[in-house]
Amino acid sequence: MKKIISVVISGIGGILGLSCNLFTDFADRFRENEDGTKGIGIEVDTKQAAVDVSVIWNYNVNNSTVFDQIVEKVREAIAHMIGLYLVKFNMNANDVMTKEQYLEKYRGKDSDDNKGNI
């Protein structure tokens, strides 16, 4: 389910990338392939799900509109693909930066979560 949420978020503009805590970010430096679902937490019951997401926001975008789009798309995706009802969706902005700042910071990283969703 984390992969589904990652794909949904990457398909919506306004989010530069998924984010994580300092420990996970440090551990990623030693991995060959980064975790494309980092920054996503899920609690699942038999019929419902709660999602927590940490992201890097794009500075020049209306974040309220982006948040509403993400919640609706995640709700639709997990209902359609898994048959669960989204009961809670929390999004934490771990950082806010321009597209240029983001590209400068993450230039050279070849992970899917740093491409395509700018």
N, C-alpha and C positions, 0 to 999 in steps of 0.2 A: 504494500500500500504506500510506503514511502516513495517508491519509484513513481507511482502514479501522481502523487502530489508534486514531486519534483518536475515531472513533465508538464503538468498543468501550469505551475508557476513559471517555468521557462518559456511557455507560450504566451505570456502576458507581459507587455512592456511595462517599464517602471521599476522593475526589480533588477538590480545589476547582478545579484548572485545570492546564493544561500550562504549563511554564516554559521559559525559555531563558537564554542567557548575557546578560551586560550589554550587549554590542554589539547583539545582535538586539533586545533590549528597547528600547534607545535608537532603533534604526532604525524600530521599530514606531510610535513617536510621530509620525513624519513620513509614514506611509502612510495612505491613505484606509481601506483594509480590512486588518485584521490577518490574519496567517497562522495558520489553524486547525490547522496541523500543526507549529507551532514546538515545539521541545523533543523532537522525535522523530527519531532517527537509525536508518538501516537499512543493513545489508549483506546483499546477496542473491547467492546462488550459483545454479546451475541447479536444485537441488532443495531448498535450505535457506535459512533466513534468520536473521539475528541482529538484535535490536532493542535500542536504548538509548532510554530515555524519561526526561525530567526533568519533575517534577511539583511541585505545591504540595499537600501533605498536609493533610487536615482533622485538627485537633488532637484532637477528641473521638471518634476512630474507631480500632478495632483494625487497625493498618496491616498486620500480618502476614496477616490474613484477606483484606483488600482486595488485597494483592499477589498472593496465591494465586489469587483470583478473576480478576484481570486477566490473569495469565499463562495460565490455562486458557482464558479467552475469546479472547485474542489467538491462542493456538495453534489453537483451533477455527476461528476466522475466516479465518486465512491458509491453513489446510489446505483448508477448504471452498471459499473464493472464488478462491484463486490456485494451490492445489496444492503449496504449499511446506511444509516441515517446520521448525518453530521449534527451533533448536539452542541459542540463548542469548537470555536476556531480562534486561537490566539496568535497574533503576529507581533514579534518583537523586532524593532529596527536596531540591529547591533552597530550599524554605521550608516551614514548618509554621505554620499559623494557624487561628484559629477561623473559623467561617462568617461571623460578624459582622465580624471584622477583614478578611477577604477582600472582603466586599461593600463595606466602607468604602474600601478601597484601590482597588478596580476599579469603583466606582460610576460610571455614566455611560459606560462603554465598551460599545459595542453589538456585541461580537464573540461568535460562537458558543462559543468556548472559555471564556468567562466567564459562561455561562448554562447552566442545566439539569443540571449534573453536581455540584451541591452536595449 
